[in-house]
């Protein structure tokens, strides 16, 4: 009888004999302990960005700039006024501006003793009859000028005194802003206190604009009449002063009807100035 072979699933392998584990070596008693494992390196940390240095405060910077500007505007004229009390102003802002515009520059300083007294009287008669009485400002004249300008805005009349005009001509620029007017008032007080009336008149008659590129009595006398300011006669003096409101437009010689009429009125007032001693503060 033939035997049926067992199925594969039924075949079981005999368990393998147990393998003996290799004996672990025993360290000698005097052996050094094993070295500790090195610590793991710390994880790299990203460097924190360094904050930029604080910017200076703009308020402080602008405050310093404003302080410097105020010092220049306030203290600068004090120093200049002290210097110009003795030294003739070398040039003015208006002179430079007109030169840039192409008008040229003819400026010849002369002391008041070398300028005709008729020109002093004409200036007081036309520009500032209270020159010797006020302290730089004629408030009555200002009120009259304001009333006139309201009625006739097309023909503006100024109420500035000779002192104010001199301060503007020497230290400032020609415009009608409130800033310039405020600085003009400050500079007027300075020259009234530091210069006195005679010096104010002397500077005024030397730096005032009397034609395109022509400044002061000597340059104007030479340009219009061909002789020095010391020998100006009464008619020449009133014609020179008559053109001051608009020296770039009007002429002291071969004048138009308006200038001739204005010069006649100034000549008539010159008599009053002389009789009433209105120029006495200028005389020595």
C-alpha positions, 0 to 999 in steps of 0.5 A, a space after each residue: 500500500 502506497 503512503 501519501 506524502 504529507 502536505 507541505 503545510 503540515 511539514 514542520 521544521 524541527 526547532 534549531 538547537 539553541 545558539 549559545 550567546 557569546 560571553 561579554 568580556 568583563 572589564 578589569 576592575 582597575 580600568 578607567 570608566 568610559 569617556 562621556 559622550 560629547 554634548 550635542 552642539 547647541 542649535 544655531 540661533 539666527 542673529 537678531 537685527 541691530 536696530 538703527 540708531 535713533 534719528 535726531 528729532 526734526 523739531 530740535 533741528 528746525 528749532 536750531 535753524 530757526 534760532 540761527 535765522 532769528 539771530 542773524 535777523 536780530 543781531 546782524 543788523 545791530 552789528 551792521 548799524 554799529 559799523 555803518 555809523 562810521 563806515 559808508 555802506 559798501 553796497 545795498 541789496 537793491 543796488 545788486 538786484 538792479 545791477 543784475 537786471 542790467 541797470 549798472 551801478 553808479 554809487 559815489 559816497 559823499 559826506 553831508 558837508 559835501 551835499 547841498 543844504 537845498 537837497 536836505 531841505 527838499 528831501 524833508 519837504 517832500 518825504 518827511 516834514 516831521 523828520 526832526 520831530 519823530 523817533 522814526 515813525 510818523 503815525 499821522 502820516 501813516 493814517 493819512 496814507 491809508 485813507 488816501 490808498 483806500 479812496 484811490 487804490 490805483 495811486 498808492 501813497 506811502 507813509 514811510 519816514 526817511 528813517 524807515 526808507 533808509 533802514 529798508 534801503 540799507 538792510 533789506 530788500 524792496 517788497 511789501 510783505 509783512 515780514 519785510 515791514 516788521 524787519 524794517 520797523 526793527 531796523 528803524 528803531 536801531 538806526 534812530 538809536 545808534 546813528 542819530 538824525 544827521 547820520 540817517 540823512 547822510 546815508 539816505 542821500 547817498 544810497 537812495 535810488 535816483 535813476 537806472 543804476 544811479 544811487 545817491 546825490 553825487 552820482 545823480 548830480 553828475 549824471 543829470 547836471 554834470 557837477 557835484 552834489 555840493 553845488 546843487 541849486 534849489 531848482 536842481 535839488 527839488 527836481 532830484 527829489 521829485 523823481 524819488 517815487 519812481 526813479 526808473 520812470 521819471 527823469 530830473 531833466 527834460 521832465 514831464 508835466 507831472 514831475 515839473 508840477 511836483 518839483 514846483 510844490 516841493 520848491 514851495 515847501 522848501 521855504 517852509 522847511 527853512 523858515 520853521 527850522 524843520 531841518 535843524 536836527 541835520 545841521 551841526 
